[in-house]
Structures are given as structure tokens and as C-alpha cells.
Amino acid sequence: MVVEVGRIGLWAAQRQWPTDVRARTDIAVEVASMGFPTVWIGATSGDLELPAAILDGTEGLVVGTSILNIWTEKADIVADHYAMLAKAHPDRLLLGFGVGHREPVERATGRPWEKPVEVLLDYLDTLDELGVPREDQALAALGPRVLGIAAERTAGALPYLVTAEHTREARRLLGPGPLLATEQKVVFNTDAERARAIARRALAPYLGLPNYTNNLRRLGFTDVDLTDGGSDQLVDALVAWGDETAILARIGAHHGAGANHVAVQVLTDTPGELPRAGWARLAAAIGG
């Protein structure tokens, strides 16, 4: 049985969360009180310390890792911590894994980033051997090959930095059964210049990573779109901005294209902090 993640969840990087366990718990309780079923943790550490704090501090909130890097987070460590959390909090933890990106991986590990798909398959084999259920795993998948692996070997796919057009193609490749949980960045701002400035700051790191730029080219964007912080067309395609109606429409476009779930990443002027006011605004919009 696949973990029930609901229709709309929240995405935030681990670095945005406070280090204090009590503070983490308080925020998790706040998220649960807003009615969100799932919170996704970006760039999660393999000790699953933050997911543990969230799970321990709430009763029903689901936690997804988005993602655990297969090069830096050892499978045996992840499996050990998963086993403890799964026993204490059954059906509330979904482990998202991904191959990462060449330059960051080589810088962090000193290993050559070679044959990443083979490394991913070996990692999944190890998780099988260590008893991590496939239904509690998912993959950060963009291209056809890894989407196929996600459908065959895990609960499904967690595409990041994509459009509704990609979601539609991902659903076609996955088939009707697997989970498709798509990330969507949003800015609650109706001023185009300000909203795009916030969006460009968030997009900047990704536009230098071939995994993402190659996928964006597959979606029809050109080198012109990918330079100088991204064209307005690219920014508007990747980041939903405007009022509640506009943002809910963009989330709904992913659902309409075949996503089971949309993980919403709220962008603000203070990217190092959790966007709690934005979360509350999104919750009110969904509830309204």
C-alpha cells in the first residue's frame, strides 16, 4: 500500500527548518493544523533527523524526502533510520531518492559521476536487500528512463522544476497506477517585476545544472530562455505567481495533467526562512 500523501502538500528545503527540535515540532504542528496532509523535505540528510522530529511531533502528517541523494546518503544508514520510523509511525514516511547532479556530487564525494542510472539501480537493489519496502520509495525522475525505473521499482515519481506539459508526459510514461507527485514553485505577488525577481533568484542554481536544463530543452525551451536568469517565458512557465486564483489554477493544471499530488514550494523575499505566512495563505485559499 502506497503512503497516502493527499492532493496538495508543502515543499521546503531542510536548511530552511530550524535546528532546534522543539521549534521543528511546533512548526510541524502548525502545518498539520492548516490541513496539509504532507510536508516534503528538500535535500534531506540520511539520518532522517528532521523527518523524525516532524513525525514524532504530529499524529497524521506524512513526511516525504525530496530528495535523499544516492551518492551522499548511505543506503544502510537510511534503511536503519527508516526501519525505526516506519515502526513508530507506519504509513507516514515516503523516501524519495535521486541521482543528484555531476558537479555537486563530485565536489561532495570526490567520486566521478559516472553511470548514474547504474548507481541508482544498485542503490535500489541494496534497499531491497535491507528490507525497505518499494511502496515506501519514490524517485526524482525527469526523463523517460528514470520515470520507467520509478514505475517498475518504486511507488512512483517526484518530478521537480517542471511544467504541466511535463506532468502530462510523465503520467503517460508511468502509466495510470504509480504515484506522480509534482513540485510547483509559487510566489504570492501580483506585481510581475517583483514576482519574477523572486522567482529568478530561486531558479538561478538550477539553470546551471544539466539534468534540469536538458529536461527544459526537451520541453521546448531554448538556450536563449536559459541564459541571463531565464526568459520571462521560462520563469512564468516554472513559477506560478499572482493571486490565490492564479496559483490554484496552476496547481490544478498539474492535477488535470495526471498528477496525484502537487508539492507546493512557496517562494519569498527571505529564502532562508520557512514561508509560514505563505503556507497559511495557501491553506486559506484551498479551504475557501
KEPA-635930 format. One line per 3 residues: for each residue x, y, z of C-alpha. Coordinates in pm, 1 decimal, padded with zeros to 6 digits. Layout:
BEGIN
X Y Z | ... $
This chain:
BEGIN
00000.0 00000.0 00000.0 | 00142.6 00337.4 -00106.5 | 00162.6 00612.4 00155.1 $
-00138.9 00843.6 00123.0 | 00003.8 01188.9 00050.9 | -00317.6 01369.2 -00040.9 $
-00368.9 01617.6 -00323.7 | -00158.4 01917.4 -00215.5 | 00139.8 01930.8 00018.4 $
00420.4 02168.3 00113.3 | 00782.4 02156.0 -00003.6 | 01069.5 02321.7 00185.3 $
01441.6 02255.8 00199.9 | 01590.6 02107.2 00515.4 | 01819.9 02411.0 00550.3 $
01512.1 02632.8 00595.0 | 01397.5 02446.0 00904.7 | 01527.8 02546.4 01249.8 $
01778.3 02313.3 01412.3 | 01601.3 02312.2 01747.8 | 01382.9 02002.6 01783.0 $
01108.5 02181.9 01976.7 | 01089.4 02454.7 01713.9 | 01068.1 02193.3 01440.6 $
00786.4 02019.0 01623.4 | 00593.6 02341.6 01675.4 | 00613.5 02422.1 01304.7 $
00507.2 02070.0 01210.1 | 00203.2 02100.5 01439.1 | 00124.2 02433.3 01273.1 $
00143.3 02274.6 00927.4 | -00084.4 01990.8 01033.1 | -00334.7 02237.3 01180.6 $
-00353.8 02413.4 00841.9 | -00484.9 02091.4 00690.8 | -00191.0 01993.4 00473.5 $
-00150.3 01614.8 00463.8 | 00216.2 01602.9 00360.8 | 00535.0 01801.6 00402.6 $
00829.7 01738.3 00170.6 | 01186.7 01793.7 00289.0 | 01432.7 01903.3 00022.2 $
01794.3 01782.6 00036.8 | 01721.4 01555.2 00331.1 | 02002.3 01401.1 00534.7 $
02022.5 01024.1 00556.2 | 01985.7 01014.1 00934.1 | 01624.2 01128.9 00880.0 $
01654.7 01350.8 01187.0 | 01417.7 01618.8 01059.1 | 01153.1 01373.1 00936.3 $
01174.1 01204.4 01277.1 | 01105.8 01531.5 01459.7 | 00806.1 01601.7 01237.3 $
00665.7 01251.2 01268.5 | 00721.2 01234.7 01643.9 | 00553.6 01570.3 01695.8 $
00237.0 01511.4 01494.3 | -00025.4 01240.4 01461.9 | -00119.2 01225.0 01096.5 $
00121.4 01439.1 00898.5 | 00308.0 01247.0 00626.8 | 00672.9 01328.1 00551.4 $
00837.5 01282.2 00212.7 | 01208.3 01318.8 00142.0 | 01269.0 01513.6 -00176.0 $
01532.4 01403.6 -00210.7 | 01786.3 01174.4 -00049.9 | 02095.1 01184.4 -00269.9 $
02210.0 00830.7 -00351.9 | 02576.5 00937.3 -00368.8 | 02597.6 01108.3 -00030.7 $
02334.3 00930.7 00182.7 | 02437.8 00573.0 00251.9 | 02167.4 00314.5 00190.9 $
02235.2 00122.2 00511.1 | 02207.5 00434.1 00726.5 | 01886.1 00540.5 00554.4 $
01743.2 00190.2 00590.6 | 01823.8 00170.6 00962.4 | 01657.1 00502.4 01040.7 $
01366.4 00424.2 00811.2 | 01301.9 00097.2 00995.5 | 01277.8 00274.7 01330.4 $
01048.6 00547.6 01199.5 | 00829.0 00310.3 00999.6 | 00773.5 00100.0 01309.0 $
00683.2 00401.6 01522.5 | 00484.5 00581.1 01252.1 | 00354.8 00331.5 00994.8 $
00238.1 00462.4 00656.6 | 00363.5 00815.5 00720.9 | 00709.7 00821.6 00559.5 $
00785.2 00819.4 00187.7 | 01153.6 00805.5 00092.9 | 01233.2 00999.7 -00223.0 $
01571.8 00926.1 -00382.2 | 01760.5 01086.8 -00667.4 | 02089.2 01076.5 -00856.8 $
02173.1 01440.8 -00795.1 | 02398.9 01640.2 -01028.7 | 02753.6 01590.0 -01153.2 $
02938.2 01892.1 -01013.2 | 02783.3 01894.8 -00662.7 | 02823.4 01517.4 -00631.6 $
03186.1 01515.9 -00741.0 | 03262.1 01810.9 -00513.4 | 03096.6 01644.9 -00213.0 $
03222.0 01289.5 -00261.1 | 03535.9 01301.2 -00472.8 | 03379.0 01026.4 -00684.8 $
03331.5 01057.9 -01060.4 | 02966.5 01099.8 -01153.0 | 02965.4 00808.8 -01396.5 $
02680.3 00580.4 -01499.6 | 02434.7 00740.3 -01254.8 | 02147.1 00516.6 -01361.1 $
02352.3 00205.3 -01283.4 | 02443.9 00354.2 -00945.0 | 02074.6 00420.8 -00883.3 $
01979.1 00062.8 -00967.8 | 02249.4 -00072.2 -00736.9 | 02121.0 00156.0 -00461.1 $
01765.1 00033.2 -00509.0 | 01889.0 -00326.9 -00500.3 | 02057.4 -00252.5 -00168.1 $
01738.3 -00102.6 -00027.6 | 01555.5 -00420.4 -00132.2 | 01814.4 -00631.1 00045.9 $
01783.5 -00415.9 00357.7 | 01408.3 -00458.6 00367.7 | 01288.7 -00110.5 00270.8 $
00951.2 -00168.3 00101.2 | 00929.9 -00047.7 -00254.5 | 00592.8 00111.6 -00183.7 $
00769.0 00347.5 00059.3 | 01016.7 00465.3 -00204.1 | 00987.6 00709.8 -00494.8 $
01233.0 00862.2 -00741.0 | 01316.0 01212.8 -00852.1 | 01254.7 01146.7 -01220.2 $
01256.0 01374.8 -01522.2 | 01348.6 01172.3 -01832.1 | 01189.1 00859.0 -01974.8 $
01448.2 00612.4 -01842.8 | 01425.1 00707.6 -01475.5 | 01048.4 00750.4 -01498.5 $
01039.1 00392.0 -01617.9 | 01251.6 00278.0 -01325.9 | 01028.0 00470.8 -01086.9 $
00721.4 00291.5 -01220.9 | 00885.6 -00051.0 -01211.4 | 01081.3 -00034.2 -00886.0 $
00907.4 00217.8 -00656.5 | 00576.4 00378.6 -00565.9 | 00626.1 00644.1 -00830.9 $
00794.6 00967.9 -00933.8 | 00872.6 01307.5 -00782.8 | 00944.6 01544.1 -01073.3 $
01096.9 01879.2 -00976.8 | 01114.8 02204.5 -01174.3 | 00869.0 02101.0 -01441.0 $
00561.8 02225.0 -01624.3 | 00215.4 02076.2 -01656.6 | 00320.5 01958.4 -02002.1 $
00592.7 01750.0 -01840.7 | 00341.1 01616.9 -01589.6 | 00119.3 01500.5 -01874.4 $
00407.6 01319.0 -02043.8 | 00527.1 01172.8 -01713.4 | 00183.3 01027.0 -01648.7 $
00181.0 00874.9 -01995.3 | 00518.0 00711.6 -01934.1 | 00438.3 00597.1 -01580.5 $
00100.3 00455.0 -01666.6 | -00212.6 00502.0 -01455.0 | -00102.1 00326.9 -01136.6 $
00215.9 00484.5 -00993.2 | 00223.7 00792.5 -00775.7 | 00305.9 01117.3 -00956.7 $
00386.5 01393.3 -00707.6 | 00499.2 01706.7 -00889.2 | 00673.7 02004.8 -00729.7 $
00544.1 02354.4 -00814.7 | 00705.0 02683.6 -00711.0 | 00470.6 02973.3 -00633.7 $
00500.3 03342.7 -00547.1 | 00210.0 03525.8 -00385.5 | 00265.8 03856.7 -00563.4 $
00065.9 04021.5 -00841.3 | 00345.6 04257.9 -00946.4 | 00514.1 04091.0 -01243.1 $
00853.8 04254.3 -01193.1 | 00873.5 04172.5 -00822.4 | 00734.5 03822.0 -00861.0 $
00978.6 03738.1 -01138.8 | 01270.2 03874.3 -00936.7 | 01184.8 03638.8 -00650.5 $
01137.2 03354.3 -00897.0 | 01468.9 03417.1 -01076.7 | 01661.7 03410.7 -00750.5 $
01514.4 03069.9 -00673.9 | 01570.1 02936.8 -01027.0 | 01930.8 03054.8 -01062.0 $
02102.6 02748.2 -00910.3 | 01904.5 02508.3 -01128.6 | 01972.9 02679.2 -01460.9 $
02336.2 02573.4 -01432.3 | 02258.7 02204.3 -01380.5 | 02242.0 01987.7 -01697.0 $
01980.5 01748.6 -01556.5 | 01733.5 02035.4 -01541.3 | 01842.4 02231.3 -01846.8 $
01835.9 01920.1 -02065.7 | 01483.6 01846.6 -01946.9 | 01376.6 02204.2 -02013.2 $
01514.6 02177.4 -02365.7 | 01306.3 01860.5 -02411.7 | 01006.7 02072.3 -02316.7 $
01085.4 02317.0 -02596.0 | 01285.1 02589.1 -02423.3 | 01597.9 02720.2 -02595.1 $
01939.9 02839.4 -02484.5 | 01804.5 03193.6 -02501.5 | 01542.1 03100.2 -02242.0 $
01808.0 02952.3 -02013.0 | 02050.3 03248.6 -02006.3 | 02057.6 03572.7 -01807.0 $
01847.1 03434.5 -01525.7 | 01586.3 03285.4 -01755.1 | 01347.2 03445.0 -02000.6 $
01012.1 03573.5 -01880.7 | 00855.2 03283.0 -02070.2 | 01066.4 03029.2 -01879.8 $
01015.6 03195.8 -01542.1 | 00640.8 03214.8 -01590.0 | 00628.0 02850.1 -01700.6 $
00817.1 02723.1 -01396.9 | 00693.9 02955.1 -01122.3 | 00327.7 03033.2 -01064.1 $
00277.0 03388.6 -00942.5 | -00016.6 03615.0 -00877.8 | -00316.4 03596.3 -00650.1 $
-00475.5 03289.0 -00499.0 | -00691.8 03222.3 -00802.2 | -00393.5 03223.6 -01038.6 $
-00185.5 02999.7 -00817.2 | -00462.3 02746.6 -00754.0 | -00520.5 02731.9 -01130.1 $
-00156.1 02637.4 -01188.3 | -00169.4 02371.0 -00919.3 | -00488.1 02242.5 -01075.5 $
-00317.6 02224.3 -01414.7 | -00081.6 01957.8 -01277.7 | -00374.7 01763.5 -01136.8 $
-00550.5 01791.7 -01469.6 | -00239.0 01663.1 -01645.5 | -00227.6 01349.7 -01431.3 $
-00053.5 01435.1 -01103.6 | -00190.2 01265.9 -00794.3 | -00023.3 01525.4 -00574.3 $
00137.3 01869.6 -00606.0 | 00415.0 01965.6 -00363.1 | 00396.7 02344.8 -00339.8 $
00714.8 02540.0 -00272.9 | 00626.9 02893.2 -00163.9 | 00897.9 03144.4 -00260.1 $
00950.6 03472.0 -00071.3 | 01194.8 03759.5 -00024.9 | 01358.0 03563.9 00259.8 $
01458.8 03230.3 00103.7 | 01647.4 03112.9 00412.2 | 01331.4 03106.9 00621.2 $
01024.2 02889.4 00610.4 | 00740.0 03073.2 00431.2 | 00488.3 03023.0 00708.5 $
00270.1 03320.7 00613.2 | 00261.1 03190.2 00255.8 | 00165.9 02846.1 00379.5 $
-00123.6 02995.1 00576.4 | -00233.7 03192.3 00271.9 | -00226.6 02879.2 00056.3 $
-00420.2 02682.9 00317.4 | -00687.8 02953.2 00329.7 | -00713.2 02956.0 -00048.6 $
-00754.8 02579.3 -00064.8 | -01008.5 02582.9 00216.0 | -01200.9 02867.9 00059.6 $
